[in-house]
C-alpha cells in the first residue's frame, strides 16, 4: 500500500543529485514525463509515472513502464494540463500532508511560472506544498509560517495576490511589522534570516516566500 503522507513529484525541468538526496524513506514518488526517466535512471522506482511522454524515446518509455509501479498515459493533443499539473492534481487527490515538487524550474520561464502558481491549488486544499531545486525553495504563506534555516542565503517575499497585508517578520535582518506589499514591488527582495529560524505572519493575501542562493 502506498504511503501518501509525503509525496514527491519529479518533473522535467532541472534535476540533479540534490533531488535524490531529498527523498526520505516512505515517500511516495511520482514521475512526470522526463522526471520519471530521471528516477528510473538513478535506480529509483516511481510509484506512478505519468504524462504524454513526448520528452522520452519509445525505448525509454518501455523502460519507464517496466520500472514503475503504475504508468498513466495522456494524449498530447487532447489533454488540458501540462504533465506537471497532471501530476500535481493527482498528488493532491491523495490528500498528502506534504507535497514537494522537484524539477519544476528550468529554462522555460512560462512552465516555471505556471508551476509556481500551482502552489495556490495546494494552499486551498490545506496541503503544505513546496517547490525545490538546488538554489531555490518556494512556498506560499497565507497566515503564519516558521522558516527554518536550510542554508539558503536570501529570503525574498513577493505577493501572488494583488495585495498582501499585515506582514510581520520576526528573526530577519530587515524586520517588518503589519506591512503591506503590492504585486509589482521589489521591497521584499533579498532579506536574510538572523539565526536558525524566523517567522512570517500574513493577515490577508497570498505571499510567495522564496529562499535562494546564487
VMD Tcl script that draws the C-alpha trace (Angstrom):
set ca {
  {0.00 0.00 0.00}
  {1.34 3.42 -0.98}
  {2.28 5.85 1.79}
  {0.84 9.19 0.67}
  {1.71 11.23 3.76}
  {4.56 12.88 1.83}
  {4.58 12.93 -1.95}
  {7.50 13.96 -4.15}
  {6.88 14.90 -7.78}
  {9.82 14.70 -10.17}
  {9.11 16.65 -13.33}
  {11.03 17.54 -16.47}
  {12.96 20.69 -15.53}
  {16.35 20.99 -13.87}
  {17.18 17.93 -11.75}
  {20.34 16.55 -10.20}
  {21.81 14.53 -7.35}
  {20.46 17.15 -4.92}
  {16.92 15.99 -5.76}
  {17.62 12.36 -4.86}
  {19.07 13.47 -1.51}
  {15.70 14.99 -0.58}
  {13.93 11.60 -0.70}
  {13.02 10.11 2.68}
  {12.07 6.50 3.42}
  {8.34 6.04 2.87}
  {7.93 8.92 0.41}
  {5.58 8.34 -2.50}
  {7.34 9.16 -5.79}
  {5.54 10.46 -8.87}
  {7.49 10.93 -12.11}
  {6.08 13.25 -14.77}
  {7.39 12.53 -18.28}
  {11.19 13.07 -18.24}
  {11.04 13.21 -14.44}
  {10.05 9.53 -14.46}
  {13.05 8.75 -16.65}
  {15.31 10.60 -14.21}
  {14.07 8.39 -11.37}
  {14.49 5.06 -13.14}
  {17.92 6.07 -14.49}
  {19.01 6.55 -10.88}
  {17.70 3.17 -9.75}
  {14.53 4.52 -8.15}
  {11.04 3.13 -8.70}
  {8.29 5.70 -9.32}
  {5.07 4.67 -7.64}
  {3.34 6.40 -10.56}
  {4.77 7.58 -13.89}
  {2.53 9.80 -15.99}
  {2.41 12.19 -18.93}
  {2.30 12.25 -22.69}
  {5.96 11.14 -22.64}
  {6.92 13.36 -25.57}
  {10.27 14.03 -23.88}
  {11.44 10.41 -23.93}
  {12.13 7.88 -26.68}
  {9.91 4.79 -27.20}
  {12.71 2.67 -25.72}
  {12.92 4.90 -22.67}
  {9.14 4.78 -22.23}
  {9.24 0.99 -22.29}
  {11.90 1.11 -19.57}
  {9.78 3.52 -17.51}
  {6.81 1.14 -17.77}
  {8.95 -1.77 -16.65}
  {10.41 0.05 -13.65}
  {7.32 1.96 -12.40}
  {4.54 0.77 -10.14}
  {1.90 2.28 -12.43}
  {2.05 4.21 -15.71}
  {-0.64 6.68 -16.81}
  {-0.58 7.81 -20.45}
  {-2.13 11.06 -21.68}
  {-2.72 12.14 -25.26}
  {-0.50 15.18 -26.03}
  {-3.27 16.84 -28.07}
  {-6.37 16.14 -26.00}
  {-5.00 16.82 -22.51}
  {-5.86 20.20 -20.95}
  {-2.97 20.46 -18.49}
  {0.81 20.18 -18.56}
  {2.31 16.91 -17.38}
  {3.42 18.71 -14.21}
  {-0.08 19.93 -13.40}
  {-1.49 16.46 -14.07}
  {0.98 15.08 -11.53}
  {0.17 17.90 -9.08}
  {-3.59 17.29 -9.30}
  {-3.11 13.54 -8.91}
  {-0.91 14.06 -5.85}
  {-3.41 16.45 -4.24}
  {-6.23 13.97 -4.83}
  {-4.40 11.62 -2.45}
  {-4.57 14.31 0.28}
  {-0.96 14.23 1.44}
  {0.21 16.18 4.46}
  {3.22 17.41 2.49}
  {3.86 17.83 -1.23}
  {7.27 18.58 -2.71}
  {7.87 19.28 -6.40}
  {11.34 18.88 -7.91}
  {12.42 19.74 -11.45}
  {9.70 22.40 -11.72}
  {12.18 25.20 -12.50}
  {14.25 25.29 -15.65}
  {14.89 27.10 -18.92}
  {11.20 27.54 -19.82}
  {10.06 30.54 -17.78}
  {6.41 30.01 -18.77}
  {6.46 26.50 -17.32}
  {8.37 27.64 -14.22}
  {5.87 30.42 -13.51}
  {2.89 28.13 -14.12}
  {4.38 25.64 -11.67}
  {4.78 28.32 -9.00}
  {1.10 29.20 -9.47}
  {0.21 25.57 -8.64}
  {1.09 26.34 -5.01}
  {-2.22 28.18 -4.74}
  {-4.15 24.98 -5.52}
  {-2.39 23.17 -2.68}
  {-2.96 26.06 -0.28}
  {-6.70 25.99 -0.95}
  {-6.74 22.31 -0.02}
  {-4.69 22.89 3.12}
  {-1.67 20.89 1.92}
  {1.82 22.08 2.84}
  {3.49 22.40 -0.56}
  {6.92 23.46 -1.73}
  {8.97 23.73 -4.93}
  {12.67 22.93 -4.57}
  {15.80 22.89 -6.65}
  {19.47 23.21 -5.75}
  {19.25 27.01 -5.50}
  {15.64 27.80 -4.58}
  {12.91 26.79 -2.18}
  {9.47 28.31 -2.87}
  {6.34 28.13 -0.75}
  {3.17 30.15 -0.19}
  {2.25 31.92 3.06}
  {-1.33 32.95 3.80}
  {-1.26 33.09 7.62}
  {1.80 32.29 9.75}
  {4.75 30.08 8.91}
  {8.02 29.34 10.66}
  {11.04 29.29 8.37}
  {13.96 27.06 9.37}
  {17.41 27.93 8.05}
  {18.13 25.44 5.23}
  {21.39 27.07 4.19}
  {19.94 29.50 1.66}
  {21.50 32.97 1.72}
  {18.39 35.01 0.96}
  {14.68 35.09 1.71}
  {12.50 37.11 -0.67}
  {8.81 37.93 -0.30}
  {6.67 38.54 -3.37}
  {2.87 38.95 -3.43}
  {1.00 36.39 -5.51}
  {-2.28 38.22 -4.89}
  {-2.73 41.88 -5.82}
  {-2.01 42.94 -2.25}
  {-0.76 41.25 0.93}
  {-1.48 42.99 4.23}
  {-0.41 42.54 7.84}
  {3.06 41.19 7.04}
  {5.13 40.80 10.20}
  {8.64 39.34 10.13}
  {10.47 38.11 13.22}
  {14.08 36.91 13.19}
  {15.05 38.68 9.97}
  {17.77 41.21 9.19}
  {15.11 43.60 7.90}
  {12.01 43.18 10.09}
  {8.53 44.26 9.08}
  {5.53 44.95 11.29}
  {1.99 44.96 9.92}
  {3.35 45.94 6.49}
  {1.63 45.86 3.12}
  {3.16 44.66 -0.15}
  {1.55 45.10 -3.54}
  {2.24 43.00 -6.60}
  {4.96 44.60 -8.71}
  {7.00 45.87 -5.74}
  {10.55 44.65 -5.06}
  {10.66 45.79 -1.41}
  {10.66 42.21 -0.15}
  {13.67 41.01 -2.16}
  {16.86 39.62 -0.54}
  {16.11 39.64 3.17}
  {18.10 37.35 5.47}
  {17.47 35.16 8.49}
  {19.44 36.26 11.57}
  {19.59 32.80 13.15}
  {18.30 29.28 12.70}
  {14.68 30.27 12.17}
  {12.32 33.16 11.63}
  {8.59 33.65 11.38}
  {6.40 35.25 8.72}
  {2.87 36.34 9.55}
  {0.29 37.37 6.96}
  {-3.16 38.73 7.77}
  {-4.62 38.77 4.27}
  {-3.42 37.76 0.82}
  {-1.00 35.25 -0.70}
  {2.72 35.78 -0.22}
  {5.39 33.82 -2.06}
  {8.31 33.02 0.24}
  {11.41 32.31 -1.83}
  {14.61 31.06 -0.20}
  {17.53 31.26 -2.63}
  {21.27 31.32 -3.14}
  {23.48 32.47 -6.03}
}
mol new
graphics top color blue
foreach p $ca { graphics top sphere $p radius 0.5 }
foreach p [lrange $ca 0 end-1] q [lrange $ca 1 end] { graphics top cylinder $p $q radius 0.2 }
display resetview
